[in-house]
Amino acid sequence: MIKVITDGVGPFGIEPDMKKAKAALASLKDGSCKGNDFLGWLKLPEYIGSEEYARVKACGKKIYDNADALVVIGIGGSYLGARAALEFICSQRFNETGRKGPKVYFLGNGINAADTLQVLELVKGKSLYVNVISKSGTTLEPAVSFRIFKKYLEDTYGKEEASKRIVATTDARKGALKGLADAEGYECFVVPDNVGGRYSVLTAVGLLPLAAAGIDTDAILKGAKEAEKYCLAEREDNPALLYAAYRQAVYENGKKVEVLSVPSESVRFFAEWWKQLYGESDGKDGKGIFPASCVYTADLHSMGQYIQEGERILFETGLSFENISSKLVVPTSEDNADGLNYLAGKDFSEIYNAARDGVKKAHIDGGVPCLEIRAEKQDEVSLGELIFFFETACGISAIMSGVNPFNQPGVEAYKSNMFALLGRK
């Protein structure tokens, strides 16, 4: 079970409004909240028994067995969840770890010629599959990337074979990508109408690339189903309720920025997924906590000074794991030239825990309220739990603010200007 530790907020005399949090949770569950046509993510832990999920696993196995490389093309919610999960489970060096299955490359999440050319070079001569993920098929960044890789596949394999190597995750009935997929005969998976992109990681959007990489997606969904039991329960120790209520209480006391601190580079992209989830859900109508993130202890050497002594506008949420024994022990040195023999025999995880607790105390003393979120271990089950936990808490928190957690009207502003400058009619 995910734990939320709140003792780092107590010294500031901040009390959460649990009654308001419970009312927000009730409106999520009964569908009376704003944006209630996008509540399908609440049922995604049940995805494991569906016909669509069986197809996802079968397609993932086909790619796993036959591909040397998989290019996943998407942006925002069509990209962050899968990459965050892959790095969370396999490390940020997932293509270098010697694991079985294809190398996985993520593109379409920006407009960068150097990145695209590099991936084209890396996949040259390899058995390549492409998973393009887009609800509409017209979002500029992934659409441009897909056009390039579609041409590469057709030039390399011929049109008929290329169509067998392209998998589209898109709308069930409409849109440019759906029309192209039907015309070309691509295997298709659905982005559900009632699930927004940033909540879609537990659909084919996230699970297909993970299955193709050989990740145990059953275990991820098992974790999400476990979290469903306690995150939707109206009880005082519900961690989603606690987190939402406390972050709103801190916000109402003038803390406008939340820093999510994570314990390693392998969790950095999970924090990126979290930033989109909370930024797009919270930030509207002139309201919302700005989501930021740091990797500890590395970022303490760049951002630590500001967090400790800068303007008092922020609070911190630390994500950590109960069981992180690294089996890496500090050796003894005969001359002790570096003065570190006091650490000899200690596991790295023990040293990290001391650093984490020391940082928390220092930040509280410096005027930074601190929450902690702890999962059992950094594995597939805990990942599924964390995804459902953060999604539920996000919905509760945004509803408490009085905004619609599931729309993102401001996202379209830059697109309109960009299309006009590029001459799109």
C-alpha positions in Angstrom: 0.0 0.0 0.0 1.3 3.5 -0.8 2.0 5.5 2.3 1.7 9.3 2.7 3.8 10.7 5.6 2.7 14.1 6.7 4.9 14.9 9.7 6.9 17.4 7.7 3.8 19.6 7.3 2.8 19.5 11.0 5.5 22.1 12.2 3.8 24.7 9.9 0.4 24.4 11.6 -1.3 23.5 8.4 -4.4 21.4 8.6 -6.0 19.6 5.7 -9.7 19.8 4.9 -10.5 16.1 4.9 -14.3 16.7 4.6 -13.8 18.6 1.3 -11.4 16.0 0.0 -13.9 13.2 0.7 -16.6 15.2 -1.1 -14.3 15.5 -4.1 -13.6 11.8 -4.0 -17.3 11.1 -3.9 -17.9 13.3 -6.9 -15.3 11.4 -8.8 -16.9 8.0 -8.0 -20.5 9.0 -8.7 -19.5 11.0 -11.8 -20.9 14.3 -10.7 -17.6 16.3 -11.0 -16.6 18.6 -13.8 -15.3 16.7 -16.8 -17.2 13.6 -15.9 -17.1 12.4 -19.5 -13.4 11.6 -19.0 -13.6 9.3 -16.0 -12.8 6.0 -17.9 -9.4 5.8 -16.3 -11.1 4.9 -13.0 -12.0 1.5 -14.6 -8.6 0.8 -16.2 -7.4 -1.7 -13.5 -10.2 -3.9 -15.0 -8.5 -3.7 -18.4 -6.6 -6.9 -17.6 -9.6 -9.1 -18.4 -10.6 -7.4 -21.6 -10.4 -8.7 -25.2 -8.5 -5.5 -26.2 -5.8 -6.3 -23.5 -5.4 -9.8 -24.9 -4.7 -8.2 -28.3 -2.2 -5.8 -26.8 -0.3 -8.7 -25.3 -0.4 -10.7 -28.5 0.8 -7.8 -30.6 3.5 -6.9 -28.0 4.8 -10.5 -28.1 4.9 -10.4 -31.9 7.1 -7.3 -31.8 9.2 -8.7 -29.0 9.8 -11.9 -30.9 10.5 -10.3 -34.3 11.9 -6.8 -33.9 15.4 -5.6 -33.2 14.1 -2.1 -32.8 10.8 -0.4 -31.9 10.2 3.3 -32.5 7.3 4.7 -30.4 6.0 7.9 -31.9 3.9 10.1 -29.6 3.8 13.3 -27.5 2.6 14.2 -24.1 0.3 11.6 -22.7 0.9 9.4 -25.8 4.6 9.2 -24.8 5.5 10.1 -21.2 3.8 7.2 -19.5 5.4 4.4 -21.5 8.9 5.9 -21.3 8.5 6.7 -17.6 7.4 3.0 -17.0 10.3 1.6 -19.0 12.9 3.6 -17.3 11.3 3.0 -13.8 11.6 -0.8 -14.3 14.7 -1.1 -16.5 16.6 2.1 -15.8 17.2 5.0 -18.0 19.9 2.9 -19.8 17.2 0.3 -20.9 18.7 0.0 -24.4 22.2 -0.8 -23.0 21.3 -3.3 -20.2 21.5 -6.4 -22.2 17.8 -7.2 -21.6 16.0 -9.4 -24.2 13.7 -7.8 -26.7 14.0 -4.9 -29.1 15.8 -1.6 -28.5 13.1 1.0 -27.9 13.3 4.6 -29.2 10.9 7.4 -28.4 10.3 10.1 -31.0 7.5 12.6 -32.0 7.8 14.3 -28.6 9.4 17.4 -30.2 10.8 18.8 -33.4 14.5 18.0 -33.5 16.2 16.9 -36.7 19.3 15.6 -34.9 17.3 13.2 -32.7 15.4 11.9 -35.7 18.4 11.4 -37.9 20.2 9.7 -35.0 17.4 7.2 -34.6 17.2 6.6 -38.3 20.9 5.7 -38.2 20.5 3.5 -35.2 17.7 1.4 -36.7 19.4 1.0 -40.1 19.8 -2.7 -40.9 17.7 -3.8 -38.0 14.2 -5.4 -38.0 12.1 -2.4 -37.3 8.5 -1.9 -36.0 6.8 1.4 -35.4 4.0 2.2 -32.9 2.4 5.5 -33.7 0.2 6.9 -31.0 -2.2 9.8 -31.7 -5.9 10.4 -31.1 -6.2 12.6 -34.2 -3.2 11.8 -36.3 -2.7 15.6 -37.0 -0.7 16.7 -33.9 2.3 18.2 -35.7 5.3 16.7 -33.8 4.3 13.0 -34.0 2.7 13.4 -37.4 6.0 14.7 -38.9 8.0 11.9 -37.3 5.6 9.3 -38.4 5.7 10.5 -42.0 9.5 10.1 -42.0 9.4 6.6 -40.5 6.5 5.5 -42.6 8.6 6.4 -45.7 11.7 4.7 -44.3 9.7 1.4 -43.7 8.1 1.5 -47.1 11.5 2.2 -48.8 13.1 -0.6 -46.8 10.5 -3.3 -46.9 8.0 -2.3 -49.5 4.5 -1.0 -48.9 2.8 -4.3 -48.1 5.4 -5.5 -45.5 5.7 -2.0 -44.0 2.0 -2.0 -43.2 2.5 -5.2 -41.1 5.2 -3.4 -39.1 3.2 -0.3 -38.3 0.8 -0.4 -35.3 -1.5 2.5 -34.7 -3.0 3.5 -31.3 -5.7 6.0 -32.1 -9.4 6.9 -32.1 -11.8 4.1 -32.4 -13.8 5.6 -35.3 -12.4 8.9 -36.6 -9.4 11.0 -37.4 -6.6 11.2 -39.9 -4.6 8.3 -38.3 -7.6 6.1 -38.0 -8.4 6.7 -41.7 -4.9 6.0 -42.8 -4.7 2.8 -40.6 -7.9 1.5 -42.2 -6.7 2.3 -45.7 -3.2 0.8 -45.2 -4.3 -2.2 -43.1 -2.3 -1.3 -39.9 -3.1 -3.2 -36.7 -5.1 -0.8 -34.6 -5.6 -0.2 -30.8 -7.9 2.3 -29.2 -7.3 5.4 -27.2 -10.6 5.3 -25.3 -12.9 8.3 -25.8 -13.4 8.7 -22.0 -9.7 8.6 -21.1 -7.6 11.8 -21.5 -4.1 11.4 -22.8 -2.3 12.1 -19.5 -4.5 9.4 -17.8 -4.0 6.8 -20.6 -0.8 4.9 -19.5 -2.8 1.9 -18.4 -4.4 1.5 -21.9 -2.8 0.3 -25.1 -1.1 3.8 -25.2 1.3 2.7 -22.5 0.9 -1.0 -22.2 1.6 -1.9 -25.9 5.1 -0.4 -26.0 5.8 -2.0 -22.6 4.6 -5.4 -23.7 6.7 -5.2 -26.8 9.7 -4.4 -24.6 9.1 -7.6 -22.5 7.7 -5.8 -19.4 5.3 -7.7 -17.2 2.2 -5.6 -17.9 0.0 -8.0 -15.9 2.0 -7.0 -12.8 1.5 -3.3 -13.5 -2.3 -3.8 -13.8 -2.3 -5.9 -10.7 -0.7 -3.0 -8.8 -3.2 -0.6 -10.2 -6.1 -2.9 -9.1 -4.6 -3.1 -5.6 -4.4 0.7 -5.5 -8.0 0.9 -6.7 -9.2 -0.8 -3.5 -7.7 1.7 -1.1 -7.6 4.9 -3.3 -11.3 4.9 -3.8 -12.2 3.9 -0.3 -13.7 6.6 1.9 -11.5 6.1 4.9 -9.0 8.3 6.8 -5.9 6.3 5.8 -6.7 6.5 2.1 -3.3 7.8 0.8 -4.9 9.5 -2.3 -7.2 11.5 0.0 -4.4 12.5 2.3 -2.0 13.6 -0.4 -4.7 15.6 -2.2 -5.9 17.2 1.0 -2.5 18.1 2.3 -1.2 19.6 -1.0 -4.3 21.7 -1.3 -3.9 22.9 2.4 -0.3 23.8 1.7 -1.3 25.7 -1.5 -3.9 27.6 0.4 -1.2 28.7 2.8 0.7 30.4 0.0 3.0 27.6 -1.3 2.5 27.8 -5.1 5.2 25.4 -6.3 5.5 21.6 -5.5 8.9 20.0 -6.0 8.6 16.2 -6.4 12.0 14.8 -5.4 12.8 11.3 -6.7 15.6 9.0 -5.6 17.4 8.2 -8.9 17.8 8.9 -12.6 15.6 5.9 -13.4 12.6 7.7 -11.8 13.3 11.1 -13.4 10.9 10.4 -16.3 8.2 9.2 -13.9 8.5 12.7 -12.4 8.1 14.1 -16.0 4.9 12.1 -16.3 3.7 13.4 -12.9 4.4 17.0 -14.0 2.2 16.7 -17.1 -0.6 14.9 -15.1 -0.7 17.7 -12.4 0.2 20.6 -14.6 -2.5 20.0 -17.2 -5.1 19.0 -14.6 -4.5 21.7 -12.0 -3.3 24.7 -14.0 -6.3 26.6 -15.3 -8.7 29.4 -14.4 -5.8 31.3 -12.8 -5.3 28.6 -10.2 -3.0 25.6 -9.6 0.2 24.4 -8.0 3.2 24.6 -10.4 4.8 21.1 -10.6 8.6 20.8 -10.6 10.9 18.0 -9.9 14.4 17.1 -8.7 16.5 14.0 -8.5 18.2 13.6 -5.1 20.9 13.8 -4.2 22.2 15.0 -7.6 20.0 18.1 -8.0 20.8 19.2 -4.5 24.1 20.4 -6.0 22.3 22.7 -8.4 18.8 23.4 -6.9 19.5 22.7 -3.2 20.5 26.3 -2.4 17.2 27.7 -3.8 15.1 25.1 -2.1 16.9 25.7 1.2 17.0 29.5 1.2 15.2 31.0 -1.8 11.8 32.6 -1.8 9.4 30.6 0.4 6.9 29.8 -2.4 7.4 26.0 -2.5 6.8 22.8 -0.7 8.3 19.4 -1.3 7.0 15.9 -1.9 9.5 13.1 -1.6 9.0 9.8 -3.5 10.9 6.9 -2.1 10.8 3.1 -1.7 10.7 1.0 1.5 12.9 -1.9 0.1 15.8 -0.6 -2.0 18.7 -2.7 -0.8 21.3 -2.3 -3.6 23.7 -5.0 -2.5 26.4 -2.5 -3.1 28.6 -2.0 -0.1 31.3 0.7 0.6 34.6 -1.1 0.8 37.3 -0.5 3.5 40.4 1.4 2.4 43.7 0.7 4.2 45.0 4.3 4.1 41.5 5.9 4.4 42.8 8.8 2.4 39.3 10.0 1.7 38.2 9.7 5.3 35.2 7.5 4.3 36.0 4.4 6.4 33.2 5.4 8.7 30.9 4.2 5.9 32.7 0.9 5.3 30.3 -2.0 5.2 27.3 0.2 4.7 24.9 -0.5 1.8 24.3 2.4 -0.6 20.6 2.3 0.3 21.4 2.9 3.9 23.5 6.0 2.9 20.7 7.3 0.6 18.1 6.9 3.4 20.3 9.0 5.7 20.7 11.6 3.0 16.9 11.6 2.4 16.1 12.1 6.1 18.8 14.7 6.5 17.5 16.7 3.5 14.0 16.6 4.8 15.0 17.9 8.2 17.1 20.7 6.6 14.3 21.8 4.3 11.7 21.8 7.1 14.1 23.9 9.2 14.4 26.2 6.2 10.7 26.8 5.9 9.7 24.2 3.4 6.7 21.9 4.2 7.5 18.3 3.3 5.3 15.4 2.4 6.6 11.9 1.7 5.2 9.2 -0.5 6.5 5.7 -0.1 6.0 2.7 -2.2 7.2 -0.8 -1.3 9.8 -1.3 -4.0 10.7 -0.1 -7.5 9.0 -2.8 -9.5 6.0 -3.3 -11.8 3.5 -3.8 -9.1 4.5 -0.6 -7.2 4.5 1.3 -10.6 0.9 0.3 -11.2 0.0 1.4 -7.7 1.7 4.7 -8.0 0.1 5.5 -11.4 -3.4 4.9 -10.0 -2.6 6.6 -6.7 -1.3 9.8 -8.4 -4.2 9.9 -10.9 -6.8 9.6 -8.2 -5.1 12.2 -6.0 -4.8 14.5 -8.9 -8.5 14.3 -9.6 -9.4 14.9 -6.0 -7.0 17.9 -5.7 -8.2 19.6 -8.9 -11.8 19.2 -7.9 -11.0 20.7 -4.5 -9.6 23.7 -6.4 -12.8 24.1 -8.3 -11.4 23.3 -11.8 -12.0 20.6 -14.4 -9.2 18.1 -13.9 -9.7 16.5 -17.4 -9.6 19.3 -19.9 -6.7 21.4 -21.2 -8.0 24.3 -23.2 -4.8 26.3 -22.9 -2.8 23.7 -24.8 -4.4 24.7 -28.1 -3.1 28.3 -27.9 0.4 27.6 -29.1 -0.8 25.2 -31.8 -3.0 27.8 -33.4 0.0 30.3 -33.6 2.4 27.6 -34.9 0.0 26.4 -37.6 -0.6 30.0 -38.7 3.1 30.7 -39.0 3.7 27.5 -41.0 0.9 28.4 -43.4 -1.6 25.7 -42.5 -5.1 26.6 -43.7 
